[in-house]
Amino acid sequence: MQSDKQETIVIHSDRPHNESQSVSPPIFQTTTYAADTAEEFVEMATRPHHPQFYTRYGNPNSAQAESIIADLEGAESALVAATGMGAITTAVMTLVNSGDHIVAQESLYAGTLSLLEKLLPRYGVEVTFVDQANVAAFEAALRPNTRLIITETPSNPLMKLTDLRAIAAMAQARNITTIADNTFATPVNQRPIELAIDLVVHSATKYLGGHADLMAGVVAGKREMLERVWNTLIILGATLNGFDSWLLVRGLRTLPLRVQKHNDNAAAIAQFLAAHPQVDAVHYPGLETHPQYSLAKTQMHGFGGMLSFQVRGGYAATDRFMSGLKLIARAASLGGIHSLIVHPAAMWAGYFSEQGLLEKGILPNLVRLSVGIEDADDLVADIGTALDGIN
Ligand SMILES: Cc1ncc(COP(=O)(O)O)c(C=O)c1O
C-alpha cells in the first residue's frame, strides 16, 4: 500500500528494502557481500548504489533510511552520508567545476560557510554571499557562470527565512541548480522540493535521527542528479555505516510525532518569552511579530522547534541565565528530544572578533534554544526561574 501520509511513510516506506521477515530490520554489520555467480557479481559491481556489494557503495540499512527520507521530502531519490557536512560537501562538489560561480545566503551553518569561503576558492570556484531575506539580491548577484544557489531556512541562529519558491523560480528560468538545507525545518514542517528546489540537504544528526546519538547527512532530489552525487560520495568516502543507518531508521519512525511536539513546545515557549519583561526580543517564525511571518505561513507547514531570544542585559546577565537553567542543558547541536541551549557569542568567540559577531547579528545577549519534547510547562518553568534569577 502506498500512502502519502508521513505517519505511514516513516513506518512502511523501507519495506521494499527489507528482505527479511523481521518487523524491525536486521543490522547489516558487514563490509562486503558474496555472489554465487560471475554474472551476479558483475551486476553487484556495476549497478550504481547497489545496497549489497561493498559498504562504501551502499548498505541495506542505508537504502531503508533513504527510501523513507525520499518519500518524506517528496523526492525521487535520497542518499545518506556520514554527516551533514559529508552530504553538503558531496552535493556541492558534484555540481560545480573550476571557473563556476555560486550564490549563497550569508547566514549559513558555519561548516557550509567554511566550505564556500575556504575550500572551494582553492579549486577556482567563486562565491557571492547575499542577504537571504532579499530575493532581488540573489538575482542581482547572478553571473553568466552561476551554477548553484545555496539556501538554508530557517537559518541559524536568528531564524531568518529564505523565500524558496521565489528563488527556485528565478533559478529554474536560468538553468541554475538550487540547494536548500532543510535541517531546522524538517520535511514535516517544510518540503522544498514541492516549492521546486532541486536538492534538499540535511544534517540528519539533528531532527531526523532525533535522539542525539548518531551523526548522519542526507541529500534528496531527482534520481539522475542523485546518481551523480552518489558517484562523488564513493570518491569522498563520506559513507554512513549500517548501524548508524539502522539508528536513523529507528529515529525516523517517530519523526512526525516528535516534530509535532517540538512545534507545540516551541510555540508555548516563544509566547511565554515574548511577554517576559526580562526578554528583549524573540526570534521565532511562528510569532506574528516575526518580520517574515507571512512567508512562514505560506512556506512552512509548522514553525519548528528552534528559536532564539535576547536576554535583557549583556553577556554576563545572559551567562547567569544560562547557568540558572536546571532542565535545559548547555550543549552544542540541536533537534533532539532533549532541550539544549547555546550562547552563540560564547560558542563562536574563538572564531570571530566581537565586531565580526555583531556584523552577523550575534549580540552578546542572544541565546539559541533547541526545544525538546519534555513537558512544555516544565520547560517554561525552568526558563522562567532562570530569567527571574538573573538579578
Ligand atoms: C543547518 C545545519 N546544516 C548542516 C550541519 C552540519 O551537520 P553535521 O554536524 O551532521 O555534519 C549542521 C550542524 O550543526 C546544521 O545545523
The ligand as an ORCA input file, in Angstrom:
! r2SCAN-3c Opt
* xyz 0 1
  C      21.772     23.663      9.462
  C      22.928     22.711      9.549
  N      23.420     22.169      8.421
  C      24.458     21.308      8.452
  C      25.071     20.968      9.638
  C      26.241     20.014      9.625
  O      25.816     18.758     10.060
  P      26.792     17.669     10.751
  O      27.247     18.255     12.051
  O      25.887     16.477     10.870
  O      27.925     17.452      9.808
  C      24.588     21.485     10.830
  C      25.237     21.130     12.115
  O      25.006     21.727     13.153
  C      23.487     22.391     10.793
  O      22.987     22.944     11.911
*
